[in-house]
Amino acid sequence: MKKSLLLYGIAALALASCAENEPIEVSKGDAISFRTGIASRANETTNANLNSIYVTGFIGNETYFDNLNFIKGSDNFFTSTPSYNWIGDNESIAFMAYSPSMDELGADIEVQTSGSKPSLSLVSYTVPDSIADQVDFITANAVGSRKANETSGVELTFDHRLSQIELRAKTDNTTYVYEIAGIRIGRPQCTASYDFASNTWTPDEWHETAVYESHCNSVKLGSQAVSIMGPSGNAMLIPQTLYPWSPKNDPDNAARMAYISVLLRITTADGGVQVFPFPQYASESKYSWASIPLSGTWEAGKKYIYTLDFTDGAGNTDPDDPHHPGTPVMGGPIKITASVNNWTESETDIPYTTDLTAPATR
Protein backbone atom coordinates (compact mmCIF):
# COMPACT_ATOMS: atom_id res chain seq x y z
CA MET A 1 0.00 0.00 0.00
CA LYS A 2 1.37 3.39 -0.97
CA LYS A 3 1.71 5.98 1.81
CA SER A 4 1.29 9.64 1.06
CA LEU A 5 3.16 12.64 2.38
CA LEU A 6 0.70 14.43 4.67
CA LEU A 7 1.32 18.11 5.33
CA TYR A 8 -0.47 20.65 7.45
CA GLY A 9 -0.03 24.33 6.65
CA ILE A 10 -0.73 27.28 8.88
CA ALA A 11 -0.84 30.69 7.30
CA ALA A 12 0.46 32.39 10.42
CA LEU A 13 -0.19 35.85 9.12
CA ALA A 14 0.04 38.76 11.52
CA LEU A 15 -2.85 40.50 9.78
CA ALA A 16 -5.28 37.58 9.70
CA SER A 17 -8.05 37.31 12.26
CA CYS A 18 -7.73 34.83 15.13
CA ALA A 19 -10.47 32.72 13.64
CA GLU A 20 -8.31 32.16 10.58
CA ASN A 21 -5.31 30.72 12.40
CA GLU A 22 -6.53 27.12 12.40
CA PRO A 23 -4.19 24.45 10.93
CA ILE A 24 -4.50 23.87 7.22
CA GLU A 25 -4.59 20.15 6.50
CA VAL A 26 -2.62 19.38 3.44
CA SER A 27 -2.77 15.76 2.39
CA LYS A 28 -4.77 12.57 2.51
CA GLY A 29 -4.58 9.45 0.41
CA ASP A 30 -1.67 8.38 -1.74
CA ALA A 31 -0.07 11.66 -2.73
CA ILE A 32 1.64 14.68 -1.19
CA SER A 33 -0.82 17.53 -0.87
CA PHE A 34 -1.13 21.06 0.51
CA ARG A 35 -3.63 23.86 1.07
CA THR A 36 -2.94 27.57 0.50
CA GLY A 37 -4.08 30.59 -1.47
CA ILE A 38 -2.96 33.44 -3.68
CA ALA A 39 -3.43 37.07 -2.72
CA SER A 40 -3.33 39.83 -5.30
CA ARG A 41 -4.03 43.56 -5.69
CA ALA A 42 -2.21 44.25 -2.42
CA ASN A 43 -4.61 42.07 -0.43
CA GLU A 44 -3.04 40.18 2.41
CA THR A 45 -3.01 36.38 2.35
CA THR A 46 -4.97 34.61 5.08
CA ASN A 47 -6.04 31.04 5.76
CA ALA A 48 -9.39 31.92 4.25
CA ASN A 49 -8.07 32.94 0.83
CA LEU A 50 -5.00 30.73 0.49
CA ASN A 51 -5.88 28.24 -2.25
CA SER A 52 -2.61 27.31 -3.94
CA ILE A 53 1.02 26.91 -2.89
CA TYR A 54 4.26 25.96 -4.59
CA VAL A 55 6.60 23.52 -2.82
CA THR A 56 10.14 22.24 -3.36
CA GLY A 57 11.28 19.11 -1.49
CA PHE A 58 14.92 18.23 -0.71
CA ILE A 59 16.29 14.84 0.33
CA GLY A 60 19.81 15.53 1.54
CA ASN A 61 21.47 17.58 -1.19
CA GLU A 62 19.14 16.28 -3.88
CA THR A 63 15.98 17.97 -5.14
CA TYR A 64 13.08 15.52 -4.75
CA PHE A 65 10.62 17.82 -6.54
CA ASP A 66 10.88 21.45 -7.62
CA ASN A 67 8.28 24.27 -7.48
CA LEU A 68 5.41 21.79 -7.53
CA ASN A 69 1.95 23.34 -7.47
CA PHE A 70 -0.52 22.02 -4.87
CA ILE A 71 -4.15 23.01 -5.39
CA LYS A 72 -6.93 22.85 -2.83
CA GLY A 73 -9.73 20.37 -3.46
CA SER A 74 -13.27 20.21 -2.14
CA ASP A 75 -12.00 18.45 1.01
CA ASN A 76 -9.70 21.42 1.75
CA PHE A 77 -6.60 19.31 1.05
CA PHE A 78 -4.13 20.34 -1.61
CA THR A 79 -2.88 17.79 -4.10
CA SER A 80 -0.40 17.93 -6.96
CA THR A 81 -0.12 16.40 -10.39
CA PRO A 82 2.11 14.43 -10.55
CA SER A 83 2.05 13.21 -6.95
CA TYR A 84 5.03 12.31 -4.73
CA ASN A 85 5.19 9.92 -1.73
CA TRP A 86 7.20 9.38 1.44
CA ILE A 87 10.45 7.42 1.14
CA GLY A 88 11.57 4.96 3.85
CA ASP A 89 10.67 5.27 7.52
CA ASN A 90 13.16 7.88 8.73
CA GLU A 91 14.19 9.56 5.50
CA SER A 92 13.84 13.29 6.15
CA ILE A 93 12.46 15.60 3.50
CA ALA A 94 13.01 19.36 3.80
CA PHE A 95 10.22 21.47 2.37
CA MET A 96 10.27 25.08 1.19
CA ALA A 97 6.93 26.54 0.16
CA TYR A 98 5.68 29.86 -1.14
CA SER A 99 2.75 31.74 -2.64
CA PRO A 100 1.82 33.30 -5.05
CA SER A 101 3.22 31.84 -8.27
CA MET A 102 6.34 32.99 -10.07
CA ASP A 103 4.14 34.41 -12.84
CA GLU A 104 2.32 36.61 -10.35
CA LEU A 105 5.56 37.62 -8.67
CA GLY A 106 7.16 38.40 -12.01
CA ALA A 107 10.44 36.79 -10.93
CA ASP A 108 12.10 33.37 -10.87
CA ILE A 109 12.44 31.13 -7.80
CA GLU A 110 15.51 28.96 -8.23
CA VAL A 111 17.23 26.14 -6.36
CA GLN A 112 20.53 27.32 -4.88
CA THR A 113 23.25 24.72 -4.17
CA SER A 114 26.17 26.95 -3.18
CA GLY A 115 25.73 26.52 0.60
CA SER A 116 26.01 23.47 2.84
CA LYS A 117 22.40 22.62 2.09
CA PRO A 118 20.29 23.39 -0.97
CA SER A 119 17.86 26.26 -0.70
CA LEU A 120 15.47 28.38 -2.74
CA SER A 121 15.97 31.97 -3.82
CA LEU A 122 13.55 34.53 -5.24
CA VAL A 123 15.83 36.17 -7.78
CA SER A 124 15.74 39.90 -8.52
CA TYR A 125 12.18 40.52 -7.47
CA THR A 126 10.94 43.96 -8.55
CA VAL A 127 7.87 45.41 -6.86
CA PRO A 128 5.19 46.23 -9.49
CA ASP A 129 4.90 49.94 -10.25
CA SER A 130 1.15 49.91 -9.63
CA ILE A 131 0.06 49.37 -6.02
CA ALA A 132 -2.98 47.57 -7.41
CA ASP A 133 -0.67 44.90 -8.90
CA GLN A 134 1.44 44.30 -5.79
CA VAL A 135 1.08 40.91 -4.08
CA ASP A 136 1.58 39.44 -0.61
CA PHE A 137 4.60 37.11 -0.82
CA ILE A 138 4.58 34.37 1.87
CA THR A 139 6.95 31.45 2.55
CA ALA A 140 7.27 28.46 4.88
CA ASN A 141 10.05 25.96 5.71
CA ALA A 142 9.58 22.55 7.37
CA VAL A 143 11.17 19.09 7.71
CA GLY A 144 9.24 15.82 7.87
CA SER A 145 9.59 12.05 7.63
CA ARG A 146 7.25 9.13 7.04
CA LYS A 147 7.62 7.79 10.60
CA ALA A 148 7.02 11.14 12.28
CA ASN A 149 4.51 12.72 9.93
CA GLU A 150 2.71 10.14 7.83
CA THR A 151 -0.33 10.24 10.11
CA SER A 152 -0.12 13.62 11.81
CA GLY A 153 1.18 15.55 8.82
CA VAL A 154 3.94 18.14 8.49
CA GLU A 155 3.00 21.57 9.77
CA LEU A 156 3.80 24.47 7.47
CA THR A 157 3.73 27.95 9.00
CA PHE A 158 3.65 30.71 6.43
CA ASP A 159 4.97 34.18 7.18
CA HIS A 160 4.71 37.45 5.29
CA ARG A 161 8.02 38.37 3.67
CA LEU A 162 7.12 41.90 2.55
CA SER A 163 6.12 45.02 4.48
CA GLN A 164 2.58 46.34 4.20
CA ILE A 165 2.17 50.13 4.06
CA GLU A 166 -1.02 52.12 4.69
CA LEU A 167 -1.44 55.90 4.73
CA ARG A 168 -4.15 57.62 6.74
CA ALA A 169 -4.85 61.31 7.26
CA LYS A 170 -6.66 63.66 9.65
CA THR A 171 -6.86 67.28 10.76
CA ASP A 172 -8.25 69.23 13.71
CA ASN A 173 -7.80 72.49 11.85
CA THR A 174 -11.12 74.31 11.35
CA THR A 175 -9.71 77.29 9.44
CA TYR A 176 -8.99 75.29 6.29
CA VAL A 177 -10.61 72.43 4.38
CA TYR A 178 -8.20 69.64 3.37
CA GLU A 179 -9.15 67.27 0.53
CA ILE A 180 -6.97 64.37 -0.67
CA ALA A 181 -7.30 62.54 -3.99
CA GLY A 182 -4.19 60.34 -4.13
CA ILE A 183 -0.95 59.20 -2.49
CA ARG A 184 2.67 58.56 -3.38
CA ILE A 185 5.25 56.46 -1.54
CA GLY A 186 8.44 57.91 -2.91
CA ARG A 187 11.81 56.32 -3.54
CA PRO A 188 12.02 53.10 -1.50
CA GLN A 189 14.29 50.46 -2.99
CA CYS A 190 12.29 48.39 -5.44
CA THR A 191 14.43 45.37 -6.44
CA ALA A 192 15.93 42.67 -4.22
CA SER A 193 16.48 38.91 -3.92
CA TYR A 194 15.11 36.75 -1.10
CA ASP A 195 16.81 33.67 0.40
CA PHE A 196 14.42 31.04 1.81
CA ALA A 197 16.98 29.44 4.15
CA SER A 198 18.04 32.64 5.96
CA ASN A 199 14.78 34.56 5.42
CA THR A 200 16.76 37.61 4.30
CA TRP A 201 16.48 40.17 1.49
CA THR A 202 19.49 41.43 -0.47
CA PRO A 203 18.94 44.60 -2.53
CA ASP A 204 20.22 44.78 -6.08
CA GLU A 205 23.68 46.28 -6.42
CA TRP A 206 22.36 49.48 -8.00
CA HIS A 207 19.84 50.09 -5.19
CA GLU A 208 17.15 51.10 -7.65
CA THR A 209 14.22 53.10 -6.27
CA ALA A 210 10.67 53.79 -7.43
CA VAL A 211 7.67 56.03 -6.78
CA TYR A 212 4.43 54.16 -6.04
CA GLU A 213 1.23 56.09 -6.69
CA SER A 214 -2.48 55.46 -6.35
CA HIS A 215 -5.61 57.60 -6.52
CA CYS A 216 -8.88 57.69 -4.62
CA ASN A 217 -12.15 59.57 -4.64
CA SER A 218 -11.69 62.93 -2.96
CA VAL A 219 -11.49 62.50 0.83
CA LYS A 220 -12.34 65.51 3.03
CA LEU A 221 -10.35 65.28 6.23
CA GLY A 222 -11.74 65.58 9.75
CA SER A 223 -10.59 64.81 13.26
CA GLN A 224 -10.85 61.03 12.73
CA ALA A 225 -8.01 59.46 10.73
CA VAL A 226 -9.19 57.78 7.50
CA SER A 227 -7.39 55.62 4.95
CA ILE A 228 -6.38 57.45 1.78
CA MET A 229 -5.09 54.40 -0.13
CA GLY A 230 -8.11 54.16 -2.43
CA PRO A 231 -9.33 51.05 -4.26
CA SER A 232 -5.80 49.80 -4.99
CA GLY A 233 -5.44 48.80 -1.32
CA ASN A 234 -2.28 48.93 0.76
CA ALA A 235 1.22 48.75 -0.68
CA MET A 236 3.36 45.58 -0.37
CA LEU A 237 7.00 46.66 -0.45
CA ILE A 238 10.46 45.22 0.17
CA PRO A 239 11.72 45.39 3.80
CA GLN A 240 14.48 47.99 4.09
CA THR A 241 15.91 50.98 5.92
CA LEU A 242 14.65 54.33 4.61
CA TYR A 243 16.73 57.50 4.37
CA PRO A 244 14.72 60.74 4.32
CA TRP A 245 14.54 63.33 1.57
CA SER A 246 15.78 66.82 2.51
CA PRO A 247 13.43 69.48 1.07
CA LYS A 248 15.80 72.26 2.07
CA ASN A 249 19.13 70.84 0.87
CA ASP A 250 17.91 68.69 -2.03
CA PRO A 251 14.52 70.08 -3.11
CA ASP A 252 14.25 68.06 -6.34
CA ASN A 253 15.55 64.90 -4.59
CA ALA A 254 18.53 64.21 -6.81
CA ALA A 255 19.73 61.76 -4.12
CA ARG A 256 16.53 59.69 -4.50
CA MET A 257 15.69 59.58 -0.78
CA ALA A 258 12.37 58.50 0.73
CA TYR A 259 9.23 60.60 1.14
CA ILE A 260 5.43 60.46 1.25
CA SER A 261 3.20 62.68 -0.89
CA VAL A 262 -0.54 63.32 -0.98
CA LEU A 263 -2.52 64.83 -3.85
CA LEU A 264 -3.92 67.75 -1.89
CA ARG A 265 -6.32 70.69 -2.15
CA ILE A 266 -6.61 73.29 0.61
CA THR A 267 -9.32 75.95 0.75
CA THR A 268 -10.50 78.34 3.43
CA ALA A 269 -13.41 77.05 5.47
CA ASP A 270 -15.34 80.30 5.52
CA GLY A 271 -15.06 81.42 1.90
CA GLY A 272 -13.65 78.54 -0.13
CA VAL A 273 -10.60 80.50 -1.24
CA GLN A 274 -7.98 78.17 -2.70
CA VAL A 275 -4.72 78.11 -0.74
CA PHE A 276 -3.11 75.05 -2.35
CA PRO A 277 -2.31 74.50 -5.18
CA PHE A 278 -0.80 77.95 -4.91
CA PRO A 279 -3.20 80.56 -6.33
CA GLN A 280 -0.87 81.52 -9.20
CA TYR A 281 -1.11 77.94 -10.49
CA ALA A 282 -4.78 77.37 -9.70
CA SER A 283 -5.71 77.26 -13.39
CA GLU A 284 -3.42 74.25 -13.97
CA SER A 285 -5.00 71.80 -11.53
CA LYS A 286 -7.46 71.54 -8.68
CA TYR A 287 -4.96 69.42 -6.69
CA SER A 288 -1.20 69.34 -6.25
CA TRP A 289 1.28 67.07 -4.46
CA ALA A 290 2.40 67.89 -0.91
CA SER A 291 5.22 65.86 0.63
CA ILE A 292 7.04 64.99 3.84
CA PRO A 293 10.37 63.11 4.31
CA LEU A 294 10.14 59.45 5.35
CA SER A 295 12.64 57.59 7.52
CA GLY A 296 12.79 54.42 9.61
CA THR A 297 13.03 50.68 8.95
CA TRP A 298 10.43 48.39 7.39
CA GLU A 299 10.57 44.82 8.67
CA ALA A 300 9.15 41.75 6.96
CA GLY A 301 5.70 40.69 8.13
CA LYS A 302 4.79 44.04 9.67
CA LYS A 303 2.09 46.50 8.68
CA TYR A 304 3.06 50.15 8.95
CA ILE A 305 0.27 52.69 9.31
CA TYR A 306 1.33 56.29 8.77
CA THR A 307 -1.21 58.86 9.98
CA LEU A 308 -0.60 62.26 8.41
CA ASP A 309 -1.84 65.06 10.66
CA PHE A 310 -2.59 68.32 8.82
CA THR A 311 -3.64 70.27 11.90
CA ASP A 312 -0.56 72.51 11.97
CA GLY A 313 0.82 72.33 8.42
CA ALA A 314 0.96 70.55 5.08
CA GLY A 315 4.61 69.72 4.38
CA ASN A 316 6.43 70.80 1.22
CA THR A 317 5.74 70.69 -2.47
CA ASP A 318 6.68 67.39 -4.11
CA PRO A 319 10.27 66.80 -5.35
CA ASP A 320 8.77 66.49 -8.86
CA ASP A 321 6.79 69.73 -8.60
CA PRO A 322 7.23 71.50 -11.97
CA HIS A 323 7.51 74.97 -10.42
CA HIS A 324 9.05 75.06 -6.96
CA PRO A 325 9.99 71.59 -5.56
CA GLY A 326 10.54 71.40 -1.82
CA THR A 327 8.75 74.66 -1.03
CA PRO A 328 6.73 74.81 2.21
CA VAL A 329 3.05 74.48 1.34
CA MET A 330 2.04 76.72 4.22
CA GLY A 331 4.16 78.97 6.37
CA GLY A 332 3.62 79.53 10.03
CA PRO A 333 0.45 81.17 11.34
CA ILE A 334 -0.13 84.71 10.11
CA LYS A 335 1.01 87.10 12.82
CA ILE A 336 0.24 90.82 13.07
CA THR A 337 2.14 93.21 15.27
CA ALA A 338 0.54 96.47 16.38
CA SER A 339 1.90 99.61 17.98
CA VAL A 340 0.36 102.91 18.99
CA ASN A 341 2.32 106.08 18.45
CA ASN A 342 2.58 108.49 21.35
CA TRP A 343 0.28 111.46 21.31
CA THR A 344 1.84 114.51 19.57
CA GLU A 345 1.04 117.80 21.18
CA SER A 346 0.00 120.65 18.95
CA GLU A 347 -0.21 124.10 20.55
CA THR A 348 -2.35 126.90 19.10
CA ASP A 349 -2.81 130.43 20.41
CA ILE A 350 -6.39 131.60 20.44
CA PRO A 351 -6.96 135.34 20.88
CA TYR A 352 -9.45 136.10 23.55
CA THR A 353 -12.09 138.77 22.93
CA THR A 354 -15.03 140.00 24.91
CA ASP A 355 -16.98 140.84 21.76
CA LEU A 356 -19.28 137.80 21.77
CA THR A 357 -21.56 139.38 19.11
CA ALA A 358 -19.01 139.13 16.30
CA PRO A 359 -20.30 136.89 13.49
CA ALA A 360 -18.68 133.47 13.02
CA THR A 361 -16.54 133.07 9.91
CA ARG A 362 -14.89 130.05 8.17
QUIPE-V943888 format. One record per residue. N is the residue number from 1. OMEGA is omega in whole degrees, 0 to 359 (* if undefined). NEAR is the number of other C-alpha atoms within 8 Angstrom. D_CENTER is the distance of its C-alpha to the mean C-alpha in Angstrom with 2 decimals. Layout:
# QUIPE-V943888
N|OMEGA|NEAR|D_CENTER, N|OMEGA|NEAR|D_CENTER
This chain:
# QUIPE-V943888
1|179|2|50.05, 2|178|5|46.66, 3|183|10|43.97, 4|174|14|40.33, 5|184|17|37.30, 6|182|16|35.68, 7|172|15|32.04, 8|178|15|29.99, 9|174|16|26.20, 10|174|13|23.97, 11|185|16|20.32, 12|187|10|19.64, 13|185|12|16.11, 14|185|7|15.00, 15|179|7|13.55, 16|178|11|16.72, 17|182|6|19.64, 18|182|5|22.69, 19|183|5|24.74, 20|184|9|22.71, 21|179|12|23.36, 22|179|7|26.81, 23|176|9|27.94, 24|179|13|27.60, 25|189|12|31.05, 26|187|17|31.08, 27|170|17|34.64, 28|176|11|38.14, 29|190|6|41.20, 30|190|9|41.97, 31|174|15|38.67, 32|178|16|35.41, 33|182|17|32.74, 34|172|18|29.18, 35|177|19|26.89, 36|179|17|23.15, 37|182|15|20.83, 38|176|13|18.37, 39|178|13|15.06, 40|180|10|13.89, 41|176|11|12.10, 42|173|16|8.78, 43|179|10|11.11, 44|178|9|11.43, 45|177|14|14.79, 46|176|13|17.51, 47|184|14|21.24, 48|185|6|21.92, 49|179|10|20.24, 50|187|14|20.81, 51|182|10|23.77, 52|174|16|24.00, 53|178|18|23.60, 54|189|13|24.88, 55|170|14|27.10, 56|180|13|29.11, 57|180|12|32.13, 58|170|13|34.02, 59|188|11|37.60, 60|179|7|38.34, 61|182|8|37.44, 62|177|7|37.82, 63|181|9|35.26, 64|171|8|36.51, 65|192|9|34.10, 66|175|9|31.08, 67|182|7|27.86, 68|182|9|29.80, 69|176|10|28.22, 70|186|15|28.93, 71|183|15|28.77, 72|176|14|29.20, 73|182|8|32.59, 74|179|5|34.07, 75|180|5|34.84, 76|174|10|31.17, 77|181|16|32.07, 78|179|15|30.62, 79|182|15|33.21, 80|172|12|33.38, 81|2|6|35.85, 82|180|4|37.64, 83|178|9|37.79, 84|185|8|38.27, 85|175|11|40.25, 86|179|10|40.78, 87|179|6|43.19, 88|181|6|45.85, 89|186|7|45.69, 90|180|8|43.83, 91|183|9|42.09, 92|174|10|38.48, 93|177|11|35.68, 94|183|11|32.26, 95|171|13|29.40, 96|187|14|25.94, 97|179|11|23.81, 98|173|13|20.50, 99|3|13|18.75, 100|185|16|18.07, 101|176|10|20.77, 102|179|9|21.05, 103|180|6|21.46, 104|177|7|18.13, 105|182|10|16.46, 106|180|8|18.59, 107|181|11|19.88, 108|170|9|22.87, 109|190|9|23.23, 110|173|8|26.50, 111|179|9|29.00, 112|183|9|29.49, 113|185|9|32.98, 114|181|6|33.12, 115|181|7|32.74, 116|177|5|35.16, 117|179|8|33.57, 118|181|12|31.88, 119|174|12|28.14, 120|176|12|25.40, 121|170|12|22.96, 122|192|13|20.06, 123|173|11|21.25, 124|176|10|19.37, 125|177|13|16.23, 126|180|9|14.50, 127|178|10|11.07, 128|181|7|12.22, 129|181|10|12.34, 130|177|9|11.68, 131|180|16|8.45, 132|182|10|11.27, 133|182|10|12.45, 134|186|14|9.66, 135|178|14|10.99, 136|182|15|10.88, 137|180|11|13.23, 138|178|13|15.66, 139|176|13|18.93, 140|175|12|22.12, 141|178|12|25.31, 142|176|10|28.71, 143|179|9|32.46, 144|176|11|35.21, 145|180|13|38.89, 146|184|14|41.35, 147|185|7|43.28, 148|192|9|40.37, 149|183|13|38.10, 150|181|13|40.23, 151|186|6|40.66, 152|181|7|37.75, 153|177|13|35.11, 154|181|12|32.48, 155|175|10|29.44, 156|177|12|26.08, 157|182|10|23.11, 158|176|13|19.76, 159|173|11|16.74, 160|179|14|13.06, 161|175|12|12.77, 162|175|15|9.10, 163|179|16|6.42, 164|184|12|4.27, 165|175|12|2.26, 166|176|12|5.26, 167|173|12|7.88, 168|181|13|11.48, 169|180|13|14.75, 170|170|15|18.41, 171|172|13|21.77, 172|181|8|25.20, 173|180|9|26.86, 174|178|6|29.64, 175|184|7|31.04, 176|174|9|28.34, 177|181|12|26.35, 178|178|12|22.65, 179|183|11|21.15, 180|182|14|17.66, 181|179|14|17.25, 182|180|14|13.96, 183|170|14|10.95, 184|168|11|10.13, 185|194|12|7.76, 186|167|12|10.86, 187|165|11|12.26, 188|175|12|10.26, 189|191|11|12.43, 190|183|12|12.05, 191|180|14|14.97, 192|175|13|16.15, 193|183|13|18.46, 194|178|12|18.24, 195|184|12|21.47, 196|184|13|22.14, 197|183|7|24.98, 198|183|5|23.35, 199|181|8|19.76, 200|175|7|18.71, 201|174|10|16.75, 202|181|7|18.81, 203|178|9|17.49, 204|188|10|19.78, 205|181|4|22.71, 206|180|4|21.86, 207|180|9|18.39, 208|179|8|17.22, 209|180|10|14.35, 210|174|10|12.77, 211|181|10|11.65, 212|189|10|9.15, 213|171|11|10.71, 214|183|13|11.30, 215|180|11|14.22, 216|170|12|15.53, 217|184|6|19.02, 218|180|7|20.12, 219|176|9|19.12, 220|187|8|21.81, 221|174|14|20.72, 222|184|8|22.80, 223|177|7|23.05, 224|180|7|20.69, 225|179|11|16.94, 226|177|8|15.44, 227|178|9|12.13, 228|182|13|11.93, 229|180|15|9.36, 230|185|11|12.55, 231|178|7|13.74, 232|181|11|11.09, 233|183|11|9.01, 234|179|11|5.38, 235|175|10|3.30, 236|190|14|4.94, 237|184|10|5.78, 238|175|14|9.10, 239|184|12|10.12, 240|171|9|11.96, 241|184|8|13.67, 242|178|12|12.85, 243|193|9|15.97, 244|171|10|16.21, 245|177|13|17.76, 246|181|10|21.26, 247|183|14|22.22, 248|186|6|25.80, 249|183|5|26.50, 250|190|11|24.36, 251|179|11|23.80, 252|172|11|22.94, 253|177|11|20.66, 254|181|5|22.91, 255|178|6|21.46, 256|177|8|17.96, 257|192|13|16.26, 258|178|15|12.84, 259|173|14|12.44, 260|175|12|10.85, 261|171|13|13.05, 262|176|12|14.11, 263|199|12|16.87, 264|170|15|19.45, 265|178|14|23.06, 266|175|12|25.25, 267|176|12|28.76, 268|183|12|31.43, 269|185|9|31.83, 270|183|5|35.59, 271|179|5|36.24, 272|179|7|33.10, 273|182|6|33.56, 274|178|12|30.60, 275|178|10|29.30, 276|3|13|26.17, 277|183|14|26.09, 278|186|8|29.07, 279|182|8|32.30, 280|178|5|33.70, 281|185|8|30.89, 282|182|11|30.77, 283|183|6|32.48, 284|184|5|29.72, 285|176|8|26.86, 286|182|8|26.20, 287|173|10|22.70, 288|185|10|21.45, 289|175|11|18.35, 290|193|14|18.19, 291|170|14|16.15, 292|176|9|15.74, 293|181|11|15.34, 294|178|11|12.45, 295|179|10|13.61, 296|181|7|13.32, 297|173|8|12.37, 298|177|12|9.44, 299|179|9|11.44, 300|175|10|11.47, 301|179|12|11.49, 302|177|11|9.92, 303|181|9|7.62, 304|180|9|7.03, 305|178|8|8.31, 306|177|8|9.47, 307|181|9|12.70, 308|184|8|14.35, 309|183|8|18.10, 310|183|12|20.38, 311|187|8|23.57, 312|180|6|24.95, 313|182|9|23.41, 314|175|10|20.94, 315|183|10|20.02, 316|174|14|21.17, 317|186|14|21.41, 318|176|12|18.86, 319|179|11|19.79, 320|178|6|20.61, 321|185|11|22.76, 322|185|5|26.02, 323|186|4|28.30, 324|181|7|27.35, 325|175|14|23.99, 326|181|14|23.10, 327|177|9|25.59, 328|180|9|25.18, 329|178|11|24.55, 330|175|8|26.90, 331|177|6|29.40, 332|179|5|30.70, 333|177|4|32.72, 334|180|4|35.85, 335|179|4|38.78, 336|175|4|42.46, 337|181|4|45.30, 338|175|4|48.79, 339|179|4|52.22, 340|179|4|55.71, 341|176|4|58.53, 342|176|4|61.70, 343|175|4|64.56, 344|181|4|66.95, 345|176|4|70.57, 346|184|4|72.79, 347|178|4|76.53, 348|177|4|79.03, 349|178|4|82.79, 350|180|4|84.25, 351|181|4|88.04, 352|177|4|89.69, 353|178|5|92.51, 354|180|4|94.66, 355|184|5|95.14, 356|180|5|92.77, 357|181|4|94.30, 358|181|5|92.96, 359|178|4|90.73, 360|178|4|86.99, 361|176|3|85.75, 362|*|2|82.31
